[in-house]
Amino acid sequence: MVVVVAPPNPIRNEKIQAVDLPIIDLSAERFQVRKLIVKACEDYGFFKVINHGVPKDIISTVEEQSLSFFAKPVSEKQRAGPSDPFGYGCKNIGFSGDMGEVEYLIFDTNPISIAQRSKSISNEPTKFSSAVSGYIAAARDLACELLDLIGEGLWVPDTSVFSRLIRGVDSDSVFRLNHYPHLQNKQDFCKDKDTSSSSFSSDISKVGFGEHSDPQILTLLRSNDVGGLQISPQDGVWVPVPSDPTALWVNVGDVLQAMTNGRFVSVRHRALANSSKSRLSMAYFAAPSLNACLSALPEMVTPEKPRLYKPFTWAEYKKTTFSLSLGENRLNLFRISSNDECFMD
Ligand SMILES: O=C(O)CCC(=O)C(=O)O
C-alpha cells in the first residue's frame, strides 16, 4: 500500500509577528543617521528610508509604464522575454526551477541596453527608458550615500570602501520590476487563454517571491500601496512589512554580511501575493564588478571575532547563487571551517 503524506504546509506552521521596523530619516543629523543605520543593519539587516531624494515624478512614470506593460496580453509581454538573464519572465525565478506567482522585468543598468530593450516593452520607449535609467541613477546615488554612512558608522578608515564597489560602470548591479497579480485574477497570467480552471486560487497565502536573501551588497526596494513583503528575522518567524509608496526599504545583502564579518545580517525575505490589488515592486540590487574580490574588512576581524567567510570574487559568488535554488543559504558554502585555519589572518 502506498501512503501519500501531504507535504507540511510551511506557511501554516509559521509565526507572523508584528514588529516596528527601523525608520531612518535621511534629512536628520548625519551622526544620528549613521548610528541608526548601523544598528538597523545589525538588528534586522533591514530598514525604511524616508526623505530619500529619489524624484517622485520618475517613480510614478516607472510605475505607470510598468503597470501598462504588465496589463498587456501575454503574447505581447513575451516579446520582451525570455529573461536570460534580462527581459520579461513569468513565474520562473532563477535557474533552478523555483516558481512564484510573479511576473517581472529585469534590466542591467546600462542606459543603452535599457533603451534598446524598452522598444519591446513600452509604446513610449523613450519615456520608459529615460524614467528607468533616471530611477537607476538616483537609486545608485542613494545606495552610495547609504554605504558611505555605513562606512562612517562602522568607523572604518576608508569610509568609501563599500560605495566604491558599486560606483563604477563595470558594477554588476541590476534593476527588477516585479508584478504580483491580485487575488481575483484566477486566470493563469502566464497564458493567453485560461486553460487551467484554478491556476491562481483564492488561497489566502500564495507565495509570489519565495524566501531568500539577496546575494548583492544592498537592495533598495520600493512598492506601490499594496503590501505582501515579509522579512524573517529568525527561523519560522515572519514580520509583515507595511507598504509605503513614499518610502524605500533597504536590505543588507550577502556580500555586506561577508564584508562586515557577520556583524550585519543579510535578511531573508519573501513576497506574498495575497491582496485584492496587484502589487508592483521595483528593486535596485547594488552589486560589485564581476572581478571584485570580496572579504571581511580587516577592522571587522579580531581574535574574538575571527574571519567567518573565505574571500570570493563576485563572479564566483554569482555562479554559486545561480547553481542553487532560491532559498539556499549560499554564504554558508563560503564559511571557514576549523580545517581552513590557513585562511585566518
Ligand atoms: O516584491 C517584493 O517585495 C520582493 C522582491 C524581491 O525580494 C526580489 O525581487 O528579490
The ligand as an ORCA input file, in Angstrom:
! r2SCAN-3c Opt
* xyz 0 1
  O       8.475     42.377     -4.355
  C       8.978     42.340     -3.272
  O       8.543     42.964     -2.332
  C      10.202     41.487     -3.027
  C      11.018     41.302     -4.253
  C      12.272     40.526     -4.020
  O      12.517     40.005     -2.965
  C      13.248     40.402     -5.117
  O      12.983     40.910     -6.230
  O      14.322     39.809     -4.875
*
